Amino acid sequence: MAPRSLRARLLTATLLPAAAFIVGLIALAFFAARGRLEAEIGQRLRDSAAVAAAMLPEGVIARFQPDSARTHANLQQRLQRVADATSARRVFLIAPDGRSLVDTSPEAPPPGEPDRDLAADRFEIERAVGGVPSSSVLYFARDGEPYMRGFAAIRAEGAVVAVVGVEGSARTYGAVGELRNYLIILGILALLALSATVLGASRRLTAPLRRLAEAADRIGEGRLEEPVASVAAAAEIQVLARTMDEMRRHLLQRDRELQLMLGGIAHEVRNPLGGMELFVGLLKEDLADSEAELSLLNRVDGELHNLKRVVEEFLEYARRQPVSPEAVPLDELVFELSMLVEIPIAVAEPGMVLQGDGARLRRLFLNLVRNAAQAGATRVTIGPRAEGGLLISDDGPGLSAECAGRAFDAFYTTKEKGTGLGLALCRRIAEDHGGDLWLLNPGEPGARFALTLAA
């Protein structure tokens, strides 16, 4: 799965190819050095074997019999002198078919017996018999040291009568291992340095983007007064910041125009409504004795009150008033609400104090309690929530899963004369306080709302 963050993608896109390149470079340098060293050691051992073959008496070797102890001792002394002169671990003579003849190693098989340790070098021995001095590949003996062998043929009267082998230590091969370790350490340090560089560059790149994302969140929440700060970043990001700030100014201008328009509409509507309410009141006094006409006037009066409430709700939803935080005792707030609604409101934990705008919090709780009463609830309880914030619950029928999915959408309502702004306004008030409001149990009886405030 590809990383999602820009920083992770930059690190992945930079470090993975760099790591592959460094590993490949280390492997290439190691195998090149190893190959060069093996070639040099093999050449030295081949030369030593050729010198030993030239120094040994080919006639004696051609007539040598495995049961000739005197000749065996004489040849072994000669081979030992070669081993001492070349610092070889072992110098030996073998027949062309691989049988051991003379060997300086105390662990060598008896003369005339096959040398099983040379089975892996059969190809090199055959090359030496064919007249081409050869050397084995590097191997590790039982003592853990690296060794190689060089082979050269001994000829008598034009025929190969034996093959001399020189086994030498390749301790200098340890230098290649040290080189490998140095290269690995150097590669790790290079990756760490590259990681730090890329991490710093990614931070310099993503920090302005995070600030722009925060500004975009503010714009999305309707907080348009705070400008989008200019950022010291790449030219493309600076252009994005200027474009976002220009968008914010346009949205702020449109929002102000909308509020002015709504304020003007509310003013123009309120004045006739006030006059109509006054005339309806006068007519009620004049028609106090006429029950039929008074009933009609009461219906008109009720519709006027509904129209006035709709205007107020539209106007309040459209305005984004700044929050004026203060200490709001929950007990006092509930007491004020109980004077405006007909169902009892209980406080689960008396003495709680909220931090927020008292008037706007009063509107939030009033809308929730009124909705509960209109839904058929007979009691509302307000108290602390175990996970934090407040829990507002009632004993009504609750909201169906379908309604709960759109309950906080503006203008969505299932009431005949509802505006669909009650819960939308409640959530906006909670968001203006840095919190949130949501339904905990959609589709279940007894609505349970969770409310959080930043304070």
C-alpha positions in Angstrom: 0.0 0.0 0.0 1.4 3.4 -1.1 2.1 5.9 1.7 -0.6 8.6 1.9 1.3 11.6 3.4 3.5 13.8 1.2 6.4 13.4 3.6 6.2 9.6 3.6 6.0 9.7 -0.2 9.1 11.9 -0.5 11.0 9.7 1.9 10.0 6.6 0.0 10.7 8.0 -3.4 14.1 9.2 -2.3 15.4 6.6 0.1 14.4 3.5 -1.7 16.3 4.2 -4.9 19.2 5.6 -2.9 19.3 2.5 -0.7 19.2 0.3 -3.8 22.0 2.3 -5.4 24.1 2.2 -2.3 23.6 -1.5 -1.8 24.4 -2.2 -5.4 27.5 0.0 -5.1 28.7 -1.8 -2.0 28.1 -5.2 -3.6 29.9 -4.1 -6.8 32.9 -2.8 -4.9 33.1 -5.8 -2.6 32.9 -8.4 -5.4 35.4 -6.4 -7.5 37.9 -6.3 -4.7 37.3 -9.9 -3.9 37.8 -11.0 -7.5 41.0 -8.9 -7.8 42.4 -10.3 -4.6 41.6 -13.9 -5.5 43.3 -13.3 -8.9 46.4 -12.0 -7.3 46.6 -14.8 -4.7 45.9 -17.4 -7.4 48.7 -16.0 -9.6 51.2 -16.1 -6.7 50.3 -19.7 -5.9 50.5 -20.7 -9.5 54.0 -19.1 -9.8 55.1 -20.9 -6.6 53.8 -24.2 -7.9 55.7 -23.6 -11.2 58.9 -22.7 -9.3 58.5 -25.8 -7.1 57.9 -28.0 -10.2 61.1 -26.7 -11.8 63.2 -27.3 -8.7 62.1 -30.9 -8.2 64.0 -33.8 -9.9 61.6 -35.0 -12.5 63.5 -38.3 -13.1 63.3 -39.2 -9.4 59.6 -38.4 -9.4 59.0 -40.4 -12.5 60.6 -43.5 -10.9 59.0 -42.9 -7.4 57.2 -45.8 -5.8 54.9 -45.3 -2.8 56.8 -47.9 -0.8 60.1 -46.2 -1.2 60.6 -44.6 2.2 64.0 -43.1 1.4 62.9 -41.4 -1.8 59.7 -40.3 0.0 61.6 -38.7 2.8 64.0 -37.0 0.4 61.1 -35.5 -1.7 59.3 -34.5 1.5 62.3 -32.5 2.6 62.5 -30.7 -0.7 58.8 -29.9 -0.6 59.2 -28.6 3.0 62.0 -26.3 1.9 59.6 -24.9 -0.8 56.9 -24.5 1.8 59.2 -22.6 4.1 60.5 -20.4 1.3 57.0 -19.5 0.0 55.3 -19.4 3.5 52.9 -22.0 2.2 50.7 -24.0 4.5 51.2 -27.2 2.5 53.1 -28.4 -0.5 52.3 -31.7 -2.1 52.8 -34.0 -5.0 50.0 -36.0 -6.6 49.8 -38.4 -9.5 47.8 -37.3 -12.5 45.0 -39.5 -11.4 44.7 -37.8 -8.0 46.6 -40.3 -5.8 48.8 -38.7 -3.1 52.5 -39.2 -3.5 54.3 -36.8 -1.1 52.8 -34.2 1.2 54.1 -31.9 3.9 50.9 -32.0 5.8 50.7 -34.5 8.7 47.1 -35.0 7.9 47.8 -36.2 4.3 46.7 -39.7 3.2 49.4 -42.4 2.8 51.3 -42.4 -0.5 49.4 -44.1 -3.2 46.0 -43.3 -1.6 43.5 -40.8 -3.2 43.5 -37.4 -1.6 39.8 -36.7 -0.9 40.5 -33.1 0.1 41.5 -32.4 -3.5 38.2 -33.8 -5.0 36.8 -30.2 -5.3 39.9 -29.2 -7.3 39.7 -31.9 -9.9 39.0 -29.5 -12.7 42.1 -27.4 -11.8 44.3 -30.5 -11.6 43.2 -31.6 -15.0 44.1 -28.2 -16.4 47.5 -28.5 -14.8 48.0 -31.9 -16.3 47.0 -30.4 -19.7 49.9 -28.0 -19.3 48.0 -24.9 -18.0 49.0 -23.8 -14.4 45.8 -23.2 -12.5 44.5 -22.2 -9.1 41.5 -23.2 -7.0 38.8 -21.0 -5.8 39.1 -19.5 -2.3 37.8 -21.8 0.4 37.8 -21.9 4.2 39.5 -24.7 6.1 38.6 -26.2 9.4 40.6 -23.6 11.3 38.3 -20.9 9.7 41.1 -19.3 7.7 40.7 -18.7 3.9 43.1 -20.7 1.6 43.7 -21.3 -2.1 45.8 -23.8 -4.0 48.0 -23.4 -7.1 48.9 -26.4 -9.4 51.7 -27.0 -11.9 52.7 -30.1 -13.8 56.0 -32.0 -13.6 57.1 -33.5 -16.9 59.6 -36.2 -17.6 60.5 -37.1 -21.2 57.5 -35.1 -22.5 54.9 -36.8 -20.3 53.3 -35.5 -17.1 54.4 -37.6 -14.2 53.0 -35.6 -11.3 51.4 -32.4 -10.3 52.8 -30.2 -7.6 50.4 -28.2 -5.5 51.0 -25.3 -3.2 48.4 -24.4 -0.6 48.7 -20.9 0.7 46.8 -18.7 3.2 44.7 -15.9 1.9 44.6 -13.9 5.1 44.7 -10.7 3.1 41.1 -11.7 2.1 40.2 -10.4 5.6 41.0 -7.0 4.3 38.1 -7.4 1.8 35.8 -8.3 4.7 36.9 -5.1 6.5 36.4 -3.2 3.3 32.9 -4.6 3.0 32.2 -3.6 6.6 33.5 -0.1 6.0 31.4 0.2 2.9 28.3 -0.9 4.8 28.9 1.6 7.6 29.6 4.3 5.0 26.3 3.3 3.2 24.3 3.5 6.5 25.8 6.9 7.3 25.0 8.1 3.8 21.4 6.9 4.1 21.1 8.5 7.5 22.4 11.8 6.2 20.1 11.6 3.1 17.2 10.7 5.4 17.9 13.8 7.6 18.2 16.0 4.5 15.0 14.7 2.9 13.2 14.9 6.2 14.2 18.5 6.7 13.2 19.3 3.1 9.9 17.5 3.5 9.2 19.5 6.7 10.0 22.7 5.0 7.7 21.7 2.2 4.8 20.3 4.2 4.7 22.9 7.0 3.3 25.6 4.7 0.9 23.1 3.3 -0.3 22.2 6.9 -0.8 25.9 7.6 -2.8 26.3 4.4 -4.9 23.2 5.3 -5.7 24.8 8.7 -6.7 28.0 6.9 -8.9 25.9 4.5 -10.6 24.3 7.6 -11.3 27.8 9.0 -12.8 28.9 5.7 -14.9 25.7 5.5 -16.1 26.4 9.1 -17.1 29.9 8.1 -14.4 31.7 10.1 -13.6 34.2 7.4 -12.2 37.1 9.4 -8.8 35.7 9.9 -6.6 36.2 6.8 -4.6 33.4 5.2 -1.0 34.2 6.3 1.7 34.4 3.7 4.2 31.5 3.8 7.9 31.4 3.1 7.8 28.5 0.7 8.0 27.6 -3.0 6.5 30.0 -5.5 3.7 27.6 -6.3 2.7 27.3 -2.6 2.8 31.1 -2.3 0.5 31.4 -5.3 -1.8 28.9 -3.6 -1.8 30.9 -0.3 -2.6 34.2 -2.2 -5.4 32.5 -4.1 -6.9 31.1 -0.9 -6.8 34.4 0.8 -8.4 36.0 -2.2 -11.1 33.4 -2.1 -11.5 34.1 1.6 -12.0 37.8 1.0 -14.6 37.1 -1.7 -16.5 34.7 0.6 -16.3 37.2 3.4 -17.7 40.0 1.2 -20.5 37.7 0.0 -21.2 36.7 3.6 -21.4 40.3 4.7 -23.7 41.2 1.7 -25.9 38.2 2.6 -26.1 39.2 6.2 -27.0 42.8 5.2 -29.6 41.5 2.8 -31.1 39.2 5.5 -31.0 42.0 8.0 -32.8 44.3 5.6 -35.4 41.6 4.8 -35.9 40.9 8.5 -36.4 44.6 9.2 -38.8 45.0 6.4 -40.8 41.9 7.5 -40.7 42.6 11.2 -42.3 46.1 10.8 -45.4 44.8 9.0 -45.6 41.8 11.4 -45.5 44.2 14.4 -48.3 46.3 12.9 -50.3 43.2 12.1 -49.9 41.9 15.6 -51.0 45.3 17.0 -54.1 45.4 14.7 -55.0 41.7 15.6 -54.8 42.6 19.3 -57.1 45.6 18.7 -59.5 43.4 16.8 -59.5 40.9 19.6 -60.6 43.6 22.0 -63.4 44.8 19.6 -64.6 41.3 18.9 -64.3 39.9 22.4 -68.0 39.0 22.4 -67.9 37.3 18.9 -66.7 33.8 19.5 -66.5 32.8 15.8 -64.5 35.9 14.7 -62.3 35.7 17.8 -61.4 32.1 16.8 -60.3 33.2 13.4 -58.3 36.0 14.9 -56.5 33.6 17.2 -55.5 31.5 14.2 -54.2 34.6 12.4 -52.3 35.5 15.6 -50.8 32.0 15.7 -49.7 32.2 12.1 -48.1 35.6 12.7 -46.1 34.2 15.6 -45.0 31.3 13.4 -43.9 33.7 10.7 -42.1 35.8 13.2 -40.2 32.7 14.5 -39.3 31.6 11.0 -37.8 35.0 10.3 -35.8 35.0 13.5 -34.5 31.5 12.9 -33.4 32.2 9.4 -31.7 35.4 10.5 -30.0 33.7 13.4 -28.7 30.8 11.2 -27.4 33.2 8.6 -25.4 35.3 11.1 -22.1 34.0 12.3 -21.8 36.0 15.6 -18.5 35.8 17.5 -18.5 33.8 20.7 -18.2 35.8 23.9 -17.1 33.2 26.5 -18.2 33.4 30.0 -19.0 31.2 33.0 -22.5 29.8 32.5 -23.9 27.8 35.5 -25.9 24.9 34.1 -28.5 25.0 36.9 -29.4 28.7 36.2 -29.5 28.0 32.4 -31.9 25.0 33.0 -34.1 27.2 35.3 -34.4 29.8 32.5 -35.3 27.1 30.0 -37.9 25.5 32.2 -39.8 28.9 32.1 -40.0 28.6 28.3 -41.0 24.9 27.8 -43.7 22.8 29.2 -41.7 19.6 30.0 -39.4 19.2 33.1 -35.7 19.4 32.6 -33.4 17.5 35.1 -29.7 18.1 35.7 -27.9 14.9 36.5 -25.0 16.6 38.2 -25.9 19.9 39.9 -23.3 22.7 40.1 -21.8 22.2 36.7 -20.4 25.4 35.0 -20.0 25.7 31.2 -17.6 28.1 29.5 -19.2 29.7 26.5 -21.6 32.3 25.1 -24.6 32.2 27.5 -27.1 33.5 25.0 -26.1 31.1 22.2 -25.9 28.1 24.6 -29.4 29.0 25.8 -30.5 28.9 22.2 -28.8 25.5 21.7 -30.4 23.8 24.7 -33.8 25.5 24.0 -33.9 24.0 20.5 -33.0 20.6 21.7 -35.6 20.6 24.5 -38.3 22.0 22.2 -37.6 19.3 19.6 -37.9 16.7 22.3 -41.2 18.1 23.5 -42.6 18.3 20.0 -41.5 14.7 19.4 -43.6 13.5 22.4 -41.0 13.4 25.1 -42.1 14.0 28.7 -38.7 14.6 30.3 -35.2 15.8 29.3 -32.0 15.1 31.3 -28.8 17.0 31.0 -25.6 15.7 32.6 -21.9 14.9 32.1 -20.8 12.2 29.6 -18.3 9.6 30.7 -16.2 10.2 27.5 -16.3 13.9 28.0 -18.7 16.7 27.3 -22.5 16.7 28.0 -25.2 14.2 27.4 -28.7 15.5 26.6 -31.3 12.7 26.6 -35.1 12.4 26.6 -37.7 9.7 26.8 -39.3 10.4 23.4 -39.6 8.0 20.4 -36.1 9.0 19.1 -35.0 9.6 15.5 -35.2 7.0 12.9 -32.0 6.0 11.2 -33.1 7.7 8.0 -33.9 11.0 9.7 -30.8 10.8 11.8 -28.6 10.8 8.7 -30.0 14.2 7.7 -31.1 15.6 11.0 -28.3 18.2 11.1 -28.7 19.3 7.5 -30.0 22.8 7.1 -33.7 23.1 5.9 -34.3 19.3 6.4 -37.5 18.7 8.5 -40.2 16.2 8.9 -42.5 18.7 10.6 -45.4 20.3 8.7 -44.4 23.9 9.7 -40.8 23.3 10.6 -37.9 25.3 9.1 -35.3 22.6 9.4 -32.8 24.9 11.0 -33.1 23.8 14.7 -30.5 21.1 14.9 -28.4 22.7 12.2 -28.2 25.8 14.3 -27.4 23.8 17.4 -24.5 22.1 15.7 -23.2 25.5 14.3 -23.3 26.9 17.8 -21.3 23.9 19.1 -18.8 24.3 16.3 -18.4 28.0 17.0 -17.5 27.0 20.5 -14.8 24.7 19.1 -16.8 21.5 19.8 -19.5 19.4 18.1 -23.0 18.0 18.6 -24.1 14.6 17.3 -26.7 11.9 17.9 -25.5 8.8 19.8 -28.4 6.4 19.1 -30.0 6.7 15.7 -33.0 4.5 15.2 -33.4 3.8 18.9 -36.1 5.2 21.3 -35.1 8.1 23.5 -32.8 10.5 21.6 -29.3 10.9 23.2 -27.3 13.8 22.0 -23.6 14.3 22.8 -22.3 17.9 23.1 -18.6 18.9 23.4 -17.3 22.4 23.9 -13.6 23.4 23.6 -13.5 24.9 27.1 
